[in-house]
Amino acid sequence: MSADLNPSTKQSLDLSATRLVTPERPDKSNRLSSTKMGGKMVTEYWDNIFTARERGKTVVWYNGSALNPIFQAAGLEWAHGEAFSARLAAMHLEEPAQQAGAEYGYVGELCSYARTHLGCAVMTQKGADEKQNGIVGMADQEELAAKLPTPDLLVNAYAGCSTGQQWDAMTHRVFGKQMPLFNVSIPMVWGRKPDAGYLRGEEWETTPLYVEDQLKELIKFIEYQTKRPFDWDALSENMYYIKKASELRVEAMALCAQAPTPATYWDWVASIAPINFLPANQMLVDYFQRVKDEIEQRIRDNVSAVQNERYRVYFDGIMNWNKLGYLTRKFAEHDVAVVAGRYTHDSFWQEPDLIDVNRPLLGMAQHYLICPLNHGLKIMEELLLKRCDDYGIDGIAFHSTRTCRAMTNPQHILARTAERERGIKSFFFEGDVADASFYKDETLESGLVAMLESIDQQRSKALVG
């Protein structure tokens, strides 16, 4: 790591000795207020899904990539499996679904996104009486986990995760194989050839064409199931809105390279749902315009996202939805600004220049291929170092997501790469995306403190040198 320190880190380096015995401090995080608009949009979206049956709509459950612009153009109502699991976990309402999944036979080491969503499928399939008295003995039939409408179609488009690629088949079995399903195959982008890299090389030129062809087949499948022609103009319009929203999102993220940062990784976590699965319309664009406007205003007013920012940290791994508020406060308590992360910054229409409204399926295919789970190690290392350089990263927090091996498998290699190439320190803590039982506060605290002490020592040597 360079000896040139960010302005916010050129402060006294003598706090580490007392860090472990310092009483818990008040909340030093300063979250964006504009993200509350996104929360309202998400609530309205799910309330709309819950009433789809009563409104005579065709419902599709899907997993993996953001196929929602296609579903929207086809006039379907769409429910994203991971999104609903994350919502339940963030609201601490995941246990009924996970218990239903466990009683059905899904083991605790199965991806907790899948296990939670499959539990929802069990509860939906069993009907109201068994929700009350049967499979999980729920006291409240209106528990959120039981409110998803039964799907008419199942679609899967999972990149880089073997569990995800079987998720639709598992759901299909829960519903007695009574509904049609379609699986979009998304190959790994290995990046092994000499010309390979992020968005470049022969592999990158050819593989999206294969996925584009599959998306065309998906649209034929939808046309057959709905008995009406697909609206290609509507798809182009949807991708126009997504491109505009993505451009604003990426521009706003880039503003956070400033130190102290005006917004953190946790603000971008709050903005995942809008960019990932909400309807493509002007409201989506307005949301990200508001987020960007607030960040720009903070820069003008010299308002930081973390009081007394002293460390800039990168977060690798899918976040722990059960502990979002706690983690936001905990890192800020230690004067840490978590500035960026693999899941937030390398996902979700992160390359708007790839979107061509005149050929929308190609840009969609390209984005599905650059899911963070779908890269070979060479490309992951390239992206990690770029993010660390762009955001002036001092350390990396590796969240070893217990039931997401696709995300955690390369982490120790990435840690060594960051240390070797940039001198960046890191630490690991175990948790999970939607199962709170795998997380321990002490593991996070001890690892974070040790990393910050290492950074302090490194800075002291750099100043003496």
C-alpha positions as CSV (number, residue, x, y, z in Angstrom):
1,M,0.0,0.0,0.0
2,S,1.2,3.5,-0.8
3,A,2.7,5.6,2.0
4,D,0.5,8.5,0.9
5,L,-2.5,8.4,3.3
6,N,-6.0,9.7,2.7
7,P,-6.6,13.1,4.4
8,S,-9.1,11.4,6.7
9,T,-6.6,8.9,7.9
10,K,-3.8,11.4,8.7
11,Q,-4.9,11.6,12.3
12,S,-3.5,10.3,15.5
13,L,-2.6,6.6,15.4
14,D,-2.6,6.0,19.1
15,L,-6.2,4.7,19.6
16,S,-5.6,1.1,18.9
17,A,-4.2,0.4,22.3
18,T,-7.4,1.4,24.0
19,R,-9.8,0.1,21.3
20,L,-10.7,-3.2,23.1
21,V,-11.5,-1.5,26.4
22,T,-13.3,1.6,25.1
23,P,-17.0,1.6,26.1
24,E,-19.4,1.3,23.2
25,R,-19.8,4.6,21.5
26,P,-22.9,6.2,20.1
27,D,-23.9,5.5,16.5
28,K,-21.4,7.3,14.3
29,S,-23.0,6.2,11.0
30,N,-24.8,8.7,8.8
31,R,-27.0,6.9,6.4
32,L,-28.5,8.5,3.3
33,S,-32.1,9.6,3.8
34,S,-32.9,9.2,0.1
35,T,-32.8,5.4,0.4
36,K,-36.0,5.5,2.4
37,M,-37.8,6.2,-0.9
38,G,-36.5,2.9,-2.1
39,G,-37.9,1.1,0.9
40,K,-41.3,2.5,0.2
41,M,-41.0,1.4,-3.4
42,V,-40.0,-2.2,-2.4
43,T,-42.9,-2.5,0.1
44,E,-45.4,-1.4,-2.6
45,Y,-43.8,-3.9,-5.1
46,W,-44.3,-6.8,-2.7
47,D,-47.8,-5.8,-1.8
48,N,-48.6,-5.8,-5.4
49,I,-47.2,-9.3,-5.8
50,F,-49.2,-10.6,-2.9
51,T,-52.5,-9.6,-4.7
52,A,-51.5,-10.8,-8.1
53,R,-53.8,-13.8,-8.0
54,E,-56.8,-11.7,-7.0
55,R,-56.1,-9.5,-10.0
56,G,-55.9,-12.4,-12.4
57,K,-52.3,-11.9,-13.3
58,T,-49.8,-14.6,-14.4
59,V,-47.1,-15.0,-11.8
60,V,-43.5,-16.1,-12.5
61,W,-41.1,-17.1,-9.8
62,Y,-37.5,-16.7,-10.9
63,N,-34.0,-17.1,-9.4
64,G,-30.6,-15.6,-10.3
65,S,-30.2,-13.0,-13.0
66,A,-32.3,-9.9,-13.5
67,L,-34.8,-11.2,-16.0
68,N,-37.5,-8.9,-14.8
69,P,-37.3,-6.5,-17.8
70,I,-38.5,-9.4,-20.0
71,F,-41.3,-10.4,-17.6
72,Q,-42.4,-6.8,-17.3
73,A,-42.6,-6.5,-21.1
74,A,-44.6,-9.7,-21.2
75,G,-47.2,-8.4,-18.8
76,L,-46.2,-10.9,-16.0
77,E,-45.9,-10.4,-12.3
78,W,-42.5,-11.5,-11.1
79,A,-41.1,-12.7,-7.7
80,H,-37.4,-13.0,-7.3
81,G,-36.4,-15.8,-4.9
82,E,-33.3,-14.4,-3.4
83,A,-34.9,-11.0,-3.0
84,F,-37.8,-12.3,-1.0
85,S,-35.4,-14.4,1.2
86,A,-33.3,-11.3,1.8
87,R,-36.4,-9.3,2.7
88,L,-37.5,-11.8,5.2
89,A,-34.1,-12.0,6.8
90,A,-33.7,-8.2,6.9
91,M,-37.1,-8.0,8.7
92,H,-36.1,-11.0,11.0
93,L,-39.1,-13.0,9.7
94,E,-37.1,-15.8,8.1
95,E,-37.5,-18.5,10.7
96,P,-41.0,-19.8,9.7
97,A,-39.8,-20.4,6.1
98,Q,-36.5,-21.9,7.2
99,Q,-38.3,-24.2,9.6
100,A,-40.7,-25.3,6.8
101,G,-37.8,-26.0,4.6
102,A,-36.0,-28.0,7.3
103,E,-39.1,-30.1,8.0
104,Y,-39.5,-30.7,4.3
105,G,-35.9,-32.1,4.2
106,Y,-33.6,-29.2,3.2
107,V,-30.5,-29.3,5.4
108,G,-29.0,-26.3,7.2
109,E,-25.9,-26.2,5.0
110,L,-28.0,-25.5,1.9
111,C,-27.8,-21.9,0.6
112,S,-30.0,-20.0,3.1
113,Y,-31.4,-18.0,0.2
114,A,-32.6,-21.2,-1.4
115,R,-33.7,-22.8,1.8
116,T,-35.7,-19.8,2.9
117,H,-37.4,-19.5,-0.5
118,L,-38.1,-23.2,-0.8
119,G,-39.7,-23.0,2.7
120,C,-41.9,-20.3,1.3
121,A,-42.8,-22.6,-1.6
122,V,-43.7,-25.4,0.9
123,M,-45.9,-23.0,2.9
124,T,-47.5,-21.7,-0.3
125,Q,-48.2,-25.1,-1.7
126,K,-49.6,-26.6,1.6
127,G,-52.4,-24.1,1.9
128,A,-53.8,-22.1,4.7
129,D,-54.9,-24.9,7.0
130,E,-51.5,-26.5,7.2
131,K,-49.8,-23.1,7.5
132,Q,-51.9,-22.7,10.7
133,N,-51.6,-26.2,12.2
134,G,-49.4,-28.4,10.1
135,I,-45.9,-28.1,8.6
136,V,-44.6,-25.3,10.9
137,G,-47.4,-24.7,13.3
138,M,-47.6,-21.0,12.5
139,A,-49.9,-19.0,14.8
140,D,-50.5,-16.4,12.2
141,Q,-51.7,-17.4,8.7
142,E,-50.7,-13.9,7.4
143,E,-47.1,-14.3,8.3
144,L,-45.1,-12.6,5.5
145,A,-43.3,-15.8,4.5
146,A,-46.6,-17.5,3.6
147,K,-47.9,-14.7,1.4
148,L,-46.2,-15.4,-2.0
149,P,-48.8,-16.4,-4.6
150,T,-48.5,-19.8,-6.2
151,P,-46.4,-19.4,-9.4
152,D,-47.8,-20.2,-12.9
153,L,-44.2,-20.4,-14.4
154,L,-40.8,-21.1,-13.0
155,V,-37.7,-19.6,-14.6
156,N,-34.0,-19.9,-13.6
157,A,-31.0,-18.0,-14.9
158,Y,-28.3,-18.7,-12.4
159,A,-24.6,-17.8,-12.9
160,G,-21.7,-19.5,-11.1
161,C,-23.6,-21.3,-8.4
162,S,-24.5,-25.0,-8.5
163,T,-27.3,-24.7,-5.9
164,G,-28.8,-21.8,-7.8
165,Q,-28.7,-23.8,-11.0
166,Q,-30.9,-26.5,-9.4
167,W,-33.2,-24.1,-7.5
168,D,-35.9,-24.2,-10.1
169,A,-35.9,-28.0,-10.2
170,M,-36.2,-28.2,-6.4
171,T,-39.1,-25.7,-6.4
172,H,-40.7,-27.6,-9.2
173,R,-40.7,-30.7,-7.1
174,V,-42.3,-28.9,-4.1
175,F,-45.2,-27.9,-6.4
176,G,-45.6,-31.5,-7.6
177,K,-44.1,-30.8,-11.0
178,Q,-47.4,-29.1,-12.0
179,M,-46.1,-26.0,-13.7
180,P,-43.8,-25.3,-16.7
181,L,-40.2,-24.3,-16.1
182,F,-37.4,-22.8,-18.2
183,N,-33.7,-22.8,-17.4
184,V,-31.3,-20.3,-19.0
185,S,-27.8,-21.7,-19.0
186,I,-25.1,-19.1,-18.1
187,P,-21.6,-20.4,-18.6
188,M,-18.6,-19.4,-16.4
189,V,-16.3,-16.7,-17.8
190,W,-13.1,-18.4,-16.9
191,G,-10.6,-15.8,-18.2
192,R,-7.8,-18.3,-18.6
193,K,-6.6,-17.4,-22.1
194,P,-3.8,-14.8,-22.5
195,D,-6.2,-12.3,-24.1
196,A,-8.8,-12.7,-21.3
197,G,-9.8,-10.0,-18.9
198,Y,-12.7,-8.1,-17.6
199,L,-15.0,-7.3,-20.7
200,R,-12.3,-8.3,-23.1
201,G,-10.9,-11.3,-25.0
202,E,-12.3,-13.9,-27.4
203,E,-14.2,-15.6,-24.6
204,W,-16.0,-12.4,-23.8
205,E,-16.8,-11.8,-27.5
206,T,-18.5,-15.1,-28.1
207,T,-20.1,-16.3,-24.8
208,P,-22.7,-13.5,-24.6
209,L,-24.0,-14.6,-28.0
210,Y,-24.8,-18.0,-26.6
211,V,-26.7,-16.5,-23.7
212,E,-28.5,-14.0,-26.0
213,D,-29.8,-17.0,-28.1
214,Q,-31.2,-18.6,-24.9
215,L,-33.0,-15.4,-23.9
216,K,-34.7,-15.5,-27.3
217,E,-35.8,-19.0,-26.5
218,L,-37.1,-17.9,-23.1
219,I,-39.2,-15.3,-24.8
220,K,-40.6,-18.0,-27.2
221,F,-41.4,-20.0,-24.0
222,I,-43.3,-17.0,-22.5
223,E,-45.2,-16.4,-25.7
224,Y,-46.3,-20.0,-25.7
225,Q,-47.4,-20.0,-22.1
226,T,-49.2,-16.6,-22.3
227,K,-50.7,-17.1,-25.8
228,R,-49.8,-13.6,-26.8
229,P,-46.9,-12.0,-28.8
230,F,-44.0,-10.5,-26.9
231,D,-43.8,-6.7,-26.8
232,W,-40.3,-5.9,-28.0
233,D,-40.9,-2.2,-27.9
234,A,-41.7,-2.5,-24.2
235,L,-38.5,-4.4,-23.6
236,S,-36.5,-1.6,-25.2
237,E,-38.3,1.0,-23.1
238,N,-37.6,-1.0,-20.0
239,M,-33.9,-1.2,-20.8
240,Y,-33.9,2.5,-21.5
241,Y,-35.0,3.2,-17.9
242,I,-32.6,0.7,-16.5
243,K,-29.7,2.2,-18.4
244,K,-30.6,5.7,-17.1
245,A,-30.9,4.4,-13.5
246,S,-27.7,2.4,-13.8
247,E,-25.8,5.4,-15.1
248,L,-26.9,7.5,-12.1
249,R,-26.1,4.7,-9.7
250,V,-22.5,4.2,-11.1
251,E,-21.9,7.9,-11.2
252,A,-23.0,8.3,-7.6
253,M,-20.8,5.3,-6.5
254,A,-17.8,7.0,-8.1
255,L,-18.4,10.1,-6.0
256,C,-17.7,8.0,-2.9
257,A,-14.1,7.7,-3.9
258,Q,-13.8,11.1,-2.1
259,A,-12.4,10.9,1.4
260,P,-14.2,11.1,3.7
261,T,-16.8,9.3,1.8
262,P,-20.3,10.8,1.5
263,A,-22.0,7.4,1.4
264,T,-21.0,3.9,2.3
265,Y,-21.4,0.3,1.2
266,W,-24.4,0.0,3.5
267,D,-26.2,2.7,1.5
268,W,-25.6,0.8,-1.7
269,V,-26.9,-2.4,0.0
270,A,-30.1,-0.4,0.7
271,S,-30.3,0.4,-3.0
272,I,-29.9,-3.2,-4.3
273,A,-33.6,-3.9,-4.5
274,P,-34.5,-1.0,-6.7
275,I,-31.9,-1.7,-9.3
276,N,-32.2,-5.5,-9.1
277,F,-35.9,-6.3,-9.5
278,L,-38.2,-3.3,-9.2
279,P,-40.2,-2.2,-12.4
280,A,-38.3,-0.3,-15.0
281,N,-39.9,3.1,-15.2
282,Q,-39.3,6.8,-14.5
283,M,-39.7,6.2,-10.8
284,L,-36.6,4.0,-10.8
285,V,-34.6,6.7,-12.5
286,D,-36.0,9.4,-10.1
287,Y,-34.9,7.2,-7.1
288,F,-31.2,7.1,-8.2
289,Q,-31.3,10.7,-9.2
290,R,-32.3,11.5,-5.7
291,V,-29.6,9.3,-4.3
292,K,-27.0,11.0,-6.4
293,D,-28.3,14.5,-5.6
294,E,-28.0,13.8,-1.9
295,I,-24.4,12.5,-2.3
296,E,-23.5,15.6,-4.3
297,Q,-25.1,17.8,-1.6
298,R,-23.1,16.1,1.1
299,I,-19.9,16.7,-0.8
300,R,-20.7,20.4,-1.1
301,D,-21.6,20.6,2.6
302,N,-18.6,18.5,3.6
303,V,-20.9,15.9,5.3
304,S,-19.4,12.4,5.7
305,A,-21.1,9.1,6.0
306,V,-19.0,8.1,9.1
307,Q,-17.9,10.5,11.8
308,N,-14.1,10.8,12.0
309,E,-13.4,8.4,9.1
310,R,-10.0,6.9,9.7
311,Y,-10.1,3.7,7.7
312,R,-11.6,2.8,4.3
313,V,-12.6,-0.8,4.0
314,Y,-13.8,-3.0,1.1
315,F,-16.5,-5.6,1.9
316,D,-16.1,-9.0,0.1
317,G,-19.0,-11.4,0.3
318,I,-22.8,-11.2,0.3
319,M,-23.9,-9.1,3.2
320,N,-25.6,-10.6,6.3
321,W,-29.2,-9.4,5.9
322,N,-30.0,-10.2,9.5
323,K,-27.3,-7.9,10.8
324,L,-27.3,-4.9,8.5
325,G,-28.1,-2.2,11.1
326,Y,-25.7,-3.7,13.6
327,L,-22.8,-4.0,11.1
328,T,-23.4,-0.4,9.9
329,R,-23.0,0.9,13.4
330,K,-20.2,-1.5,14.4
331,F,-17.9,-0.5,11.6
332,A,-18.6,3.2,12.1
333,E,-18.0,2.8,15.9
334,H,-14.4,1.9,14.9
335,D,-14.1,4.9,12.6
336,V,-14.3,2.6,9.6
337,A,-16.1,3.6,6.4
338,V,-17.0,0.6,4.4
339,V,-16.8,2.2,1.0
340,A,-17.4,-0.5,-1.6
341,G,-17.9,-4.2,-2.0
342,R,-17.9,-7.0,-4.5
343,Y,-21.6,-7.7,-4.3
344,T,-22.8,-4.1,-4.6
345,H,-20.2,-2.7,-7.0
346,D,-19.7,-5.7,-9.4
347,S,-23.4,-6.6,-9.8
348,F,-26.8,-5.2,-10.8
349,W,-26.4,-3.5,-14.3
350,Q,-23.0,-2.2,-13.2
351,E,-21.9,-1.5,-16.8
352,P,-24.6,0.7,-18.4
353,D,-22.5,1.2,-21.5
354,L,-23.2,-2.4,-22.4
355,I,-27.0,-1.7,-22.7
356,D,-28.2,-1.1,-26.2
357,V,-31.9,-0.4,-26.4
358,N,-31.9,-1.4,-30.0
359,R,-30.5,-4.9,-29.2
360,P,-31.5,-5.3,-25.5
361,L,-30.9,-9.0,-25.2
362,L,-27.2,-8.8,-25.8
363,G,-26.6,-6.2,-23.1
364,M,-28.7,-8.3,-20.7
365,A,-26.7,-11.4,-21.6
366,Q,-23.5,-9.6,-21.0
367,H,-24.6,-8.4,-17.5
368,Y,-25.7,-11.9,-16.5
369,L,-22.2,-13.2,-17.4
370,I,-20.5,-10.7,-15.2
371,C,-22.2,-11.7,-12.0
372,P,-19.5,-11.8,-9.2
373,L,-19.9,-15.5,-8.9
374,N,-19.3,-16.2,-12.5
375,H,-15.7,-15.0,-13.0
376,G,-12.5,-17.0,-13.0
377,L,-9.8,-16.0,-10.5
378,K,-7.8,-13.9,-12.9
379,I,-10.8,-11.5,-13.5
380,M,-11.8,-11.4,-9.8
381,E,-8.2,-10.3,-8.9
382,E,-8.3,-7.7,-11.6
383,L,-11.6,-6.3,-10.3
384,L,-10.6,-6.4,-6.7
385,L,-7.4,-4.4,-7.2
386,K,-9.2,-1.9,-9.4
387,R,-11.8,-1.2,-6.7
388,C,-9.1,-0.9,-4.0
389,D,-7.2,1.6,-6.1
390,D,-10.4,3.6,-7.1
391,Y,-11.6,3.9,-3.5
392,G,-8.4,4.2,-1.6
393,I,-8.9,1.0,0.4
394,D,-6.9,0.4,3.6
395,G,-8.4,-3.0,4.5
396,I,-10.8,-5.7,3.4
397,A,-13.5,-7.4,5.4
398,F,-14.1,-10.9,4.1
399,H,-17.6,-12.1,5.1
400,S,-17.2,-15.9,4.8
401,T,-20.9,-16.6,4.0
402,R,-21.4,-20.0,5.4
403,T,-23.9,-21.4,2.9
404,C,-22.6,-19.5,-0.2
405,R,-19.5,-21.4,-1.1
406,A,-19.5,-19.9,-4.6
407,M,-18.8,-16.5,-3.0
408,T,-16.4,-17.6,-0.3
409,N,-14.3,-20.1,-2.2
410,P,-11.8,-17.6,-3.7
411,Q,-11.6,-15.3,-0.7
412,H,-8.3,-16.5,0.8
413,I,-6.6,-16.2,-2.6
414,L,-8.0,-12.7,-3.0
415,A,-6.8,-11.7,0.4
416,R,-3.2,-12.9,-0.5
417,T,-3.4,-11.0,-3.8
418,A,-4.4,-7.7,-2.1
419,E,-1.6,-8.1,0.5
420,R,1.0,-9.0,-2.1
421,E,0.1,-6.4,-4.7
422,R,-1.1,-3.5,-2.6
423,G,-0.1,-4.3,1.0
424,I,-3.7,-4.2,2.0
425,K,-4.6,-5.9,5.3
426,S,-7.7,-8.0,5.7
427,F,-9.7,-10.1,8.1
428,F,-12.4,-12.9,7.9
429,F,-15.6,-13.3,9.9
430,E,-18.2,-16.0,9.4
431,G,-21.9,-15.3,8.9
432,D,-24.5,-16.0,6.4
433,V,-26.9,-14.3,4.0
434,A,-30.2,-15.2,5.6
435,D,-29.4,-17.6,8.6
436,A,-28.5,-15.6,11.7
437,S,-27.3,-18.7,13.6
438,F,-24.0,-18.8,11.8
439,Y,-22.9,-15.3,12.9
440,K,-21.0,-14.4,16.1
441,D,-20.4,-10.8,17.2
442,E,-17.1,-11.8,18.9
443,T,-15.6,-13.1,15.7
444,L,-16.3,-9.9,13.8
445,E,-15.0,-7.7,16.7
446,S,-11.8,-9.5,17.2
447,G,-11.0,-9.8,13.5
448,L,-11.8,-6.1,12.8
449,V,-9.7,-4.8,15.8
450,A,-6.7,-7.0,14.7
451,M,-6.9,-5.7,11.2
452,L,-7.1,-2.0,12.3
453,E,-4.2,-2.5,14.6
454,S,-2.2,-3.9,11.6
455,I,-3.2,-0.9,9.5
456,D,-2.1,1.5,12.3
457,Q,1.3,-0.2,12.6
458,Q,1.7,0.0,8.8
459,R,0.9,3.7,8.8
460,S,3.3,4.4,11.6
461,K,6.1,2.7,9.7
462,A,5.2,4.6,6.6
463,L,5.3,8.0,8.4
464,V,8.7,7.1,10.0
465,G,10.0,6.1,6.6
